């Protein structure tokens, strides 16, 4: 009898584990390795296995009955579709996909091709799951709480271009603690309460945090309520003091138990028993040869994908000073979150979220919408109040998302590299000693240091008339005392090239004394005069930044030209932003190499002074256009 041919797609990273497992099954006479697909190998053979560019090419070398997909998350959907289309069954690494729609596409491809997809949640092959589910261990399962306290250093996040990212090349990857390193914990807890398919989910609640400079989450809580009224929770971190093997705490009608899902050990009343596990590739091969039921069929991951939908809809909140301490340096540098183990323990016991058990760093506030800017029936910007910004990032109102008329998003907020970069708005690093920018404060000599000097900005009165809004804002210090007042006017309209935003900020002294506005530039850091009007762009490529007389980051940075343009290719396509300074010539602040942003430096190398009775006004006109460089 011809042995089933297996193709491995992705031979590095976790693919090495799959390769070892395939080799084991080949030696046992259960299958044959037809080929390996991995463009990075750059060779025609890999220890005896032919290397080919794709699954279709593998068919020329032998049977392609099963394809093991161990590629980056963003490639899961297209690679699995290719495998199904050539008539193969698939073992797909977790998470299978990151959206409900993508899961629907795969399920339809399964049906159309008459093939099956098994998802690589290896823990679901444990004999412990049916033992808990049949009531023989703790009676009928009422709840399951996953607990994971792991550690990950900088090298972990540097290992691949998609690590810690939420979106790459226009595709959701949602790489974070819930969806990848401790995804088995979430999936196991769901399975233990019988929540497998999307229809089993009644409600998903998540709280996502990140101490690392990443887009995704590294410290998170999840609670899923099932249609049967049961609960599956997960309290997880990659920022623990020390790493401990993860567990799932199970409550039943007659007792409690703990599943050590990485080792298949079950502890009940202090006694631990080891159970067996069925390998998922072996199970898939047995399904093909004998009709054995799949342990993790694609449809059974619908509940997990519902959790991913909730993760995608939420935004990880930065954890920073004073709740994070850093250990090590270079590639071994890693954060430790204050009281994270104790918080996770309480959350697991209470089947609760972090905010519900008094985590000292929990932030549950979310941004509220102050106004929506619409041009030609297209929402081009949303003004948020900044309530969802942590205190050390100096909460303040800002515009995000800002879009072209064609729908391309040209603003970013709370990026992993600088949480305090908030869309489009005004931020001032030094207001007579108050940090209205966020992050560390620059001190000449020591450099950037953490200080408890962060302020906040709030809108105390606002009016909108058509496409014009006027706002009165107060800037407060850490003690909530008012340190500066601002009158802000926004106007927006369609123009021939796209749409135009006019922004004017009039700063007023709060009392009888002058107010000094500064920043790193005025405080001694040469060339770092940021502060004032600031626009943080999302990730983009092909950046061209220029004025009428200069082009490129180095040439434009620090120049006092009347206008500046930023052209680039964003996630939604090419776009250009032209920013004009109205009635002033502050130098432009430009970053393109380290991160994408432009700003107008209110205090480039000396402080700006707001005298009582004499407002300091800074006005700008921005034109937002789909396509390439906008002529000056």
Buried (B, 14 or more C-beta within 10 A) or exposed (E): EEBBBBBBBBBEBEBEEBBEBBBEBBEEEBBBBBBBBBEEBEEEEBEEBBBBEBBBBBBEBBBBBBBBBBBBBBBBBEBBBBBBBBEBBBBBBBBBBBBBEBBBBBBEBBEEBEBBBBBBBBBBBBBBBEBBBEEEBBBEBBBBBBBBBBBBBBEBBEEBEBBBBBBBEEBBBBBBBBBBBBBBBBBBBBBBBBBBBBEBBBEBBBBBBBBBBBBBBBBBBBBBBBEEEBBBBBBBBBBBBEEBEBBBBBBBEEEBBBBBBBBBBBBBEEEEEEBEBBBBBBBBBBBBEEEBEBBBBBBBBBBBBBBBBBBBEBBBBBBBBEBBBEEEEEEEEBBBBBBBBEBBBBBBEEBBBBBBBEBEBBBEBEBEEBBEBEBEEBEBBBBBBBBBBBBBBBBBBBBBBBBBBBEBBBBBBBBBEBBBBBBBBBBBBBBBBBBBBBBBBBBEEEEEEEBEBBBBBBBEEBEBEEBEBBBBBBBBBBEEEEBBBBBBBBBBEBEEBBBBBBBBBBBBBBEEEEBBBBBBBBBEBEEBBBBBBBBBBBBBEEBBBBBEEBBEBEBBBBBBBEBBBBBBBBBBEBBBBBBBBBEBEBBBBBBBEEBBBBBBBBBBBEBBBBEEEEBBEBBBBBBBBBBEBBEB
